[in-house]
Amino acid sequence: MIYLGCSSSLGMAGVDGSAKPVAKKEICPSQMLSKNLTFSGTFMCGKEKKTAIGYDDRMLLHEETGKSHPERPDRLRAIMGGLQASGLLSGTCFTIPAREATQAELELVHTANHIGAVQATEGQDLSYFTPDTYANEHSALAARLAAGICTDLASAIMTGKAHNGFAAVRPPGHHAEQEQVMGFCLHNNACVAARAAQAAGAKKVLIVDWDVHHGNGTQEIFEQDPTVLYISLHRHEAGAFYPGTGWAHQVGSGPGEGFCVNIPWSCGGIGDGDYLSAFQHVVMPIARQFEPDMTIISAGFDAARGDPLGGCDVTPEGYAQMTFLLSSLSGGRILVVLEGGYNLRSISASAAAVMKVLQGTNPGPLPDDLQPTPVGAAAMLELFMIQRRYWSNLHDATFLKFGALLDSWSKAGERKSSKRRHIGGPIWWKWGRKRVLYDIWLRGQMKHHSSSRHDHSCPCC
């Protein structure tokens, strides 16, 4: 693996975002990885489980110089420092050599115009695709490295050279569309990895996106592809939360109809109970019926507690449970690809919790009292009414139970709280006498947000 030499400018920052002097004994992330972690190129044997890690120091050079952008190099420093401090960069993991994705690999998901536009930034000190999506002279290289790392990790997992993998990469990718750079994202790393997995033998690929923002790019790229199932859990607020896409009614089109599953939260503050309930009753039943050969997680950690942009409440334990559930699919062939997450403490702890599961730690059983909030139950009920025509594994009894819970909460005085958290609005019209009004309202909202979403100012990835 080729890395830049360490310097004080690439030293670790405090995980709370504060500046921290670099001590003489500190080492840069590449040195953390290179010690006793070089990939031998041999296949796994017996029951040995190896986790492959993808990382390169040159991705730290992608930076909005002189400004304080949330998608900053310290994100990777915090994650790699947390993995090192937790002892997770040794034992059952190894690194893969980093390389840049080729034009041909990128063209499997992006147009030549898109790739050329990113490439053109190499001669500029600082440029902007959107008011908040920047590039400097190193950004195109960083984006190619991120995509190349994800490509090789997916191939290594599919060919048995690794059991699973973690791509500590930036810039992130899930907002990047076929021909649109946006939302801090240049190339769509998860989509490039999915195509690489298919080139290595996977017939069906599952992408689960738990970033707090909807992955509009991933949805658009695989809109008509029945070989890739895209499931996203995201804050939505009836399209008011960036990027405005990800309605439950967006299910894919043409041959890909039914292979897009959106679970939109109507407000912030969503935590482990709702995410794990959604995994238990929606994500896992659909995923098992799909029977993927490879599972990719678009792992944004901006739904984590304390994130300044996400405003949700998922804990490291919640991320560990979701990873553990997904590891039961695809024979354990799972690739975690970093997306968003902007609280350095949160992303460090969350990434470490996920890595522990990849390396074999069992987080324990789900809580016996696991139950969604009214917001979560309403979101899952809406999704059930839409997706049950495509997925027979969604059981009526479960969602009837959620309906009964909502009724009981309402009778117990939850109506006022629910109204404040946007439960009581148009969602329930769908199952009442105002179904026609609901459909008219929804079509109007979708048309409005579809025409205006590229004009939004992205607060996120």
C-alpha positions in Angstrom: 0.0 0.0 0.0 1.4 3.4 -1.0 0.9 6.3 1.5 2.0 9.8 2.0 4.5 10.4 4.7 3.1 11.6 8.0 3.3 15.2 9.0 1.9 17.4 11.7 -0.7 18.5 9.2 -2.1 15.0 9.1 -2.0 14.3 12.8 -5.0 13.1 14.8 -7.5 15.7 15.9 -9.4 15.3 19.1 -12.5 13.2 18.5 -14.7 16.0 19.7 -13.4 18.1 16.8 -11.0 20.2 18.9 -7.4 20.8 17.9 -4.9 18.4 19.4 -1.1 18.7 19.2 0.6 15.8 17.6 2.9 14.1 20.1 6.2 12.7 18.8 5.0 9.1 19.5 1.8 9.5 17.5 1.7 7.6 14.2 -0.4 8.4 11.1 -3.2 6.1 10.1 -1.3 4.3 7.4 1.4 3.3 9.9 -1.3 1.9 12.1 -2.4 -0.3 9.3 0.9 -1.3 7.8 2.3 -2.9 10.9 1.7 -6.7 10.6 -1.4 -6.2 8.4 -0.1 -6.7 4.9 -2.2 -8.9 2.7 -0.5 -12.1 1.7 -2.8 -12.7 -1.3 -3.7 -16.2 -0.1 -7.3 -17.5 0.3 -8.9 -18.2 3.6 -8.8 -21.7 4.7 -11.0 -23.7 7.1 -13.2 -21.6 9.4 -10.7 -18.7 9.6 -12.5 -15.4 9.3 -10.5 -12.4 8.1 -11.7 -8.8 7.8 -10.1 -6.7 5.1 -9.6 -3.0 5.7 -9.3 -0.4 2.9 -7.7 2.9 3.6 -5.2 5.4 2.2 -3.7 8.6 3.6 -4.1 10.5 0.4 -7.9 10.6 1.0 -7.0 13.0 3.8 -5.9 15.6 1.2 -9.5 16.1 0.1 -10.3 19.3 2.1 -12.0 22.6 1.9 -8.8 24.5 2.8 -9.2 27.4 5.2 -12.8 26.6 6.0 -14.7 24.5 8.5 -16.6 21.9 6.4 -18.3 19.0 8.2 -17.0 16.5 5.7 -13.3 16.9 6.7 -10.2 14.8 7.0 -10.6 14.5 10.8 -13.4 12.1 10.2 -11.1 9.4 9.0 -8.5 10.3 11.6 -11.0 9.8 14.3 -12.2 6.4 12.9 -8.7 5.0 12.4 -7.6 6.3 15.8 -10.6 4.7 17.5 -10.0 1.3 15.8 -6.3 1.5 16.8 -7.2 2.4 20.4 -9.7 -0.5 20.6 -7.1 -3.0 19.3 -9.1 -3.7 16.2 -6.3 -3.2 13.7 -4.6 -6.5 14.5 -5.5 -10.1 14.8 -8.2 -11.1 12.3 -7.8 -8.2 9.9 -5.5 -7.2 7.1 -5.2 -4.4 4.6 -5.6 -4.5 0.9 -3.3 -2.4 -1.4 -5.1 0.9 -2.3 -5.5 1.8 -6.0 -7.5 4.2 -8.0 -10.6 3.0 -9.8 -10.3 2.9 -13.5 -12.4 4.9 -16.0 -14.1 1.6 -17.1 -15.0 0.7 -13.4 -16.4 4.2 -12.8 -18.4 4.1 -16.1 -20.3 1.1 -14.8 -22.3 3.6 -12.6 -21.4 7.1 -13.9 -21.5 8.8 -17.2 -18.3 9.9 -18.9 -19.4 13.5 -18.4 -19.7 13.0 -14.7 -16.2 11.4 -14.4 -14.7 14.1 -16.5 -16.2 16.9 -14.4 -14.7 15.4 -11.3 -11.4 14.9 -13.1 -11.3 18.5 -14.2 -11.0 19.7 -10.6 -7.4 18.4 -10.4 -6.0 21.7 -11.7 -7.9 23.9 -9.3 -7.1 25.0 -5.8 -10.8 25.0 -4.7 -14.0 24.6 -6.7 -17.6 23.8 -6.0 -20.1 21.6 -7.7 -22.9 22.9 -5.4 -22.6 25.5 -2.7 -21.6 22.8 -0.2 -19.9 20.1 -2.4 -16.3 21.2 -2.8 -13.2 19.9 -4.5 -9.6 20.8 -4.4 -6.7 19.7 -6.5 -6.5 16.4 -4.6 -10.3 15.5 -4.5 -10.4 13.7 -7.8 -7.6 11.4 -6.7 -9.2 10.8 -3.3 -12.5 9.9 -5.0 -10.8 7.5 -7.4 -9.0 5.9 -4.4 -12.2 5.6 -2.5 -14.0 3.9 -5.4 -11.0 1.7 -6.1 -10.7 0.5 -2.5 -14.4 -0.4 -2.5 -14.0 -2.2 -5.8 -11.1 -4.4 -4.6 -12.8 -5.1 -1.2 -15.9 -6.3 -2.9 -13.9 -8.5 -5.2 -11.8 -9.9 -2.3 -14.9 -10.8 -0.4 -16.6 -12.5 -3.3 -13.5 -14.5 -4.3 -12.9 -15.7 -0.7 -9.8 -13.7 -0.1 -11.6 -12.0 2.8 -14.7 -12.9 4.8 -15.9 -9.3 5.1 -14.5 -5.8 4.8 -14.6 -2.2 6.1 -13.9 0.7 3.7 -12.7 3.7 5.6 -13.0 6.0 2.7 -13.9 9.6 1.7 -15.3 11.5 0.0 -18.6 9.7 0.6 -20.7 8.5 -2.3 -24.4 7.7 -1.8 -25.7 11.1 -3.1 -23.7 10.9 -6.3 -26.0 10.1 -9.2 -25.1 8.9 -12.7 -24.4 12.4 -13.8 -24.7 14.6 -10.7 -22.2 15.4 -8.0 -24.0 16.5 -4.8 -24.3 16.1 -1.1 -20.5 16.0 -0.4 -20.3 13.0 -2.8 -18.2 12.7 -5.9 -18.3 9.0 -7.0 -20.8 6.5 -5.7 -18.6 4.1 -3.9 -21.3 1.6 -2.8 -22.6 1.3 -6.4 -19.1 0.8 -7.8 -18.6 -1.9 -5.2 -21.9 -3.6 -6.1 -20.9 -3.8 -9.8 -17.5 -5.1 -8.7 -19.2 -7.8 -6.6 -21.3 -8.8 -9.6 -18.2 -8.9 -11.9 -16.7 -11.3 -9.3 -19.7 -13.7 -9.4 -22.5 -12.2 -7.3 -25.9 -12.5 -9.1 -27.8 -10.4 -6.5 -26.5 -7.6 -4.3 -28.2 -6.0 -1.3 -27.4 -2.4 -0.3 -28.6 -1.3 3.1 -28.2 2.4 3.7 -28.5 3.5 7.3 -27.1 7.0 6.7 -29.5 9.5 8.1 -30.0 11.1 4.7 -31.5 9.2 1.8 -29.1 7.8 -0.8 -30.7 9.4 -3.8 -27.7 8.5 -6.0 -27.8 4.9 -5.2 -31.6 4.8 -5.7 -31.3 6.5 -9.1 -28.4 4.4 -10.4 -30.3 1.1 -9.6 -33.8 2.4 -10.3 -34.5 -0.2 -12.9 -32.2 -3.0 -11.8 -33.8 -6.1 -10.2 -30.3 -7.6 -9.4 -29.7 -4.9 -6.7 -32.1 -4.4 -3.8 -31.7 -1.0 -2.2 -33.1 -0.5 1.4 -32.8 2.9 3.0 -33.7 4.0 6.5 -33.6 7.8 6.7 -34.9 11.0 8.2 -37.4 12.4 5.7 -40.0 14.8 7.2 -42.3 14.6 4.2 -39.4 15.6 1.9 -38.3 18.6 3.9 -35.0 16.9 5.0 -32.2 16.7 2.5 -32.2 15.5 -0.2 -36.0 15.3 -0.3 -36.1 11.9 -2.0 -36.8 8.5 -0.4 -40.6 8.5 -0.2 -42.0 5.1 0.8 -43.8 5.2 -2.6 -40.5 5.3 -4.5 -40.2 1.5 -5.2 -38.1 1.4 -8.4 -39.4 1.3 -11.9 -39.6 -1.0 -14.9 -37.9 -4.3 -14.2 -36.6 -2.8 -10.9 -40.1 -2.1 -9.5 -40.2 -3.4 -5.9 -36.4 -3.5 -5.5 -36.2 -0.2 -3.8 -37.5 -0.1 -0.2 -37.6 3.3 1.6 -38.3 3.6 5.3 -38.7 7.4 5.9 -38.8 8.8 9.4 -41.2 11.8 9.8 -39.0 13.6 12.4 -35.7 13.6 14.2 -34.8 11.8 17.4 -35.2 8.3 16.0 -33.1 5.8 18.0 -32.3 2.2 18.5 -35.8 1.0 19.1 -37.2 2.2 15.8 -34.1 1.1 13.8 -34.0 -2.3 15.3 -37.8 -2.8 15.0 -37.5 -1.9 11.3 -34.7 -4.3 10.9 -36.6 -7.1 12.6 -39.9 -6.6 10.8 -39.0 -5.1 7.5 -35.3 -5.1 6.5 -34.5 -8.7 7.4 -37.7 -10.4 6.1 -37.3 -8.7 2.8 -33.6 -9.3 2.6 -34.0 -13.0 3.4 -36.6 -13.3 0.6 -34.2 -11.6 -1.8 -31.4 -14.0 -0.9 -28.4 -11.7 -1.8 -25.0 -13.1 -2.7 -23.3 -10.0 -1.3 -24.4 -7.4 1.3 -23.1 -3.8 1.2 -23.8 -1.3 4.0 -23.8 2.3 3.1 -22.7 3.1 6.7 -23.3 6.7 7.4 -23.0 7.4 11.2 -24.9 10.7 11.1 -28.0 9.0 12.6 -25.8 8.5 15.7 -26.5 10.2 19.0 -24.8 13.7 19.0 -24.4 14.2 15.3 -24.8 17.9 14.5 -26.5 17.3 11.1 -28.6 14.1 11.7 -30.4 14.9 14.9 -31.2 11.2 15.6 -30.3 8.9 18.5 -28.7 5.6 17.3 -26.1 4.3 19.7 -22.9 2.2 18.9 -24.8 -0.8 20.3 -27.6 -0.2 17.8 -25.1 -0.1 14.9 -23.6 -3.3 16.2 -26.9 -5.1 16.3 -27.8 -4.0 12.8 -24.5 -5.2 11.5 -24.9 -8.5 13.3 -28.3 -9.1 11.8 -27.0 -8.3 8.3 -24.0 -10.6 8.8 -26.5 -13.6 8.8 -27.1 -12.9 5.1 -25.0 -13.7 2.0 -22.9 -16.3 3.9 -21.4 -13.5 5.9 -20.1 -11.7 2.8 -20.6 -8.1 3.9 -18.8 -4.9 3.0 -19.2 -1.8 5.2 -18.6 1.4 3.2 -18.3 4.7 5.1 -20.7 7.4 4.1 -21.6 10.4 6.4 -21.2 11.1 10.1 -19.9 14.4 11.6 -19.5 14.0 15.3 -16.0 12.7 15.7 -16.7 10.9 19.0 -19.8 9.3 17.6 -18.3 8.0 14.4 -15.2 6.7 16.2 -17.3 4.7 18.7 -19.9 3.6 16.1 -17.2 2.4 13.6 -15.5 0.5 16.3 -18.7 -1.2 17.3 -19.3 -2.3 13.7 -15.7 -3.5 13.3 -16.0 -5.7 16.4 -19.0 -7.5 14.9 -17.1 -8.0 11.6 -14.3 -9.6 13.6 -16.7 -12.0 15.3 -18.1 -10.3 18.4 -21.7 -11.2 19.1 -23.5 -8.1 20.5 -26.1 -10.3 22.3 -29.8 -10.8 21.7 -32.2 -8.0 20.8 -33.9 -6.5 23.8 -37.0 -8.5 24.9 -39.0 -5.2 25.2 -38.1 -4.0 21.7 -40.9 -1.8 20.4 -41.1 1.1 18.0 -42.2 4.6 18.9 -45.4 5.9 17.3 -43.3 7.6 14.6 -41.6 4.3 13.8 -44.7 2.3 13.8 -46.5 4.7 11.5 -43.5 4.7 9.1 -43.5 0.9 9.0 -47.2 0.7 8.5 -47.0 3.0 5.6 -44.2 0.9 4.1 -46.1 -2.3 4.7 -49.1 -1.1 2.7 -46.9 -0.3 -0.2 -44.3 -3.2 -0.2 -46.5 -6.2 0.8 -47.4 -6.6 -2.9 -43.8 -7.3 -3.7 -42.6 -9.2 -0.6 -44.6 -12.0 0.9 -42.2 -12.3 3.9 -43.9 -9.2 5.3 -46.4 -10.6 7.7 -49.9 -9.1 8.2 -50.0 -9.9 11.9 -47.0 -7.9 12.7 -48.3 -4.7 11.1 -51.8 -5.2 12.5 -50.1 -5.2 15.9 -48.4 -1.9 15.0 -51.8 -0.5 14.1 -53.3 -1.6 17.4 -50.3 -0.1 19.2 -50.9 3.2 17.5 -54.6 3.1 18.4 -53.8 2.4 22.0 -51.2 5.2 22.2 -53.7 7.6 20.7 -56.4 6.7 23.2 -53.9 7.0 26.1 -53.3 10.6 25.2 -50.5 10.3 22.7 -52.4 12.2 20.0 -51.0 15.6 21.0 -47.4 14.3 21.1 -47.9 12.5 17.8 -49.2 15.7 16.2 -46.1 17.6 17.3 -43.9 14.9 15.8 -45.8 14.8 12.5 -47.5 11.4 13.0 -51.1 12.5 12.8 -51.0 14.1 9.4 -51.6 12.6 5.9 -50.1 9.2 6.7 -53.3 8.0 8.3 -55.5 9.4 5.5 -54.2 6.5 3.5 -56.2 4.0 5.5 -59.2 6.1 6.2 -62.1 7.6 4.2 -59.8 10.3 2.8 -57.6 8.0 0.8 -58.3 10.0 -2.4 -57.2 13.2 -0.7 -54.1 11.5 0.5 -53.1 10.3 -2.9 -53.7 13.7 -4.5 -51.6 15.3 -1.7 -48.8 12.7 -2.1 -48.6 13.1 -5.9 -48.4 16.9 -5.5 -45.6 16.6 -2.9 -43.6 14.1 -4.9 -43.9 16.3 -8.0 -42.9 19.4 -6.1 -39.9 17.8 -4.4 -38.8 16.0 -7.6 -38.6 19.3 -9.4 -36.8 21.1 -6.6 -34.5 18.7 -4.9 -31.4 19.7 -6.9 -32.0 23.3 -5.7 -31.8 22.3 -2.1 -28.7 23.3 -0.1 -27.2 20.1 1.2 -26.6 20.1 4.9 -25.3 16.6 4.9 -24.2 13.4 3.5 
